């Protein structure tokens, strides 16, 4: 992992733009990490479960039962 991170750092340059990555965790993905996907959705909605992208904080937008 360290070698990969160092290689990425070697090839980084200042950015002139921002990038927005949007992803979703549909039912089949949620079912792969829990036996009760609905309870996982409820847990995220109640802020009992932390959602991250590689450990970085993310914004959770409403949708898929998170209204």
N, C-alpha and C positions, 0 to 999 in steps of 0.2 A: 504494500500500500504506500509506504513512504517513497519508494522509487517512482511510482505512478504520480504521486502528488508533486514530487520534485520536477518530473518531466513536464507536467502541466504548468507549473510555476515558471519554468524556463521559457515556455512558449506563450506566456500571457503578455498582452500589450494593452495600453490604455483603451478603454472603450468609448465610442462616440454615440452609443445608443443603449437603451435598456431592453431587456428581453423578458417577456412574460410567458411563463410555462403554465399551462392549465392541464390538469389531469383529473381523472375521476376514479373513484373506487366503487365500481358497480357491484351488483349482487354476487356474481361469481367470484370476484376478488375478495370481497368481504367474507364469503362462505369458506374461502381457503384459509383464513386466519382465525376463524371463530366458528363455533357450532351454532351460534345464534346471531345472524347478521343484523336482525332488527334491533337487538339489544346493543350491538356495537354502534349502530346509527344513533340510538337514544343516548348512549354514553358520550359520543362526540358532541351531540347537541347540548347536553348538560355540562360540557367542558370537564368531564371526568376522565376522558381519554385524550391524550395529547397527540395531535397530528403533526407530522414533520416530513420534510423531504431531505433525506440524508442527514437528519439531525437538526436541520435549520428550521426555524419557525415558518409557518405558512398561514395564509388567510383562508378560512373556511367560509365559502359562500353558500347561501341557502340553495337548497335543491335536494332531490332524492330523499325526501323525508326529513330534511334538516330545517324546515321552515320554522 
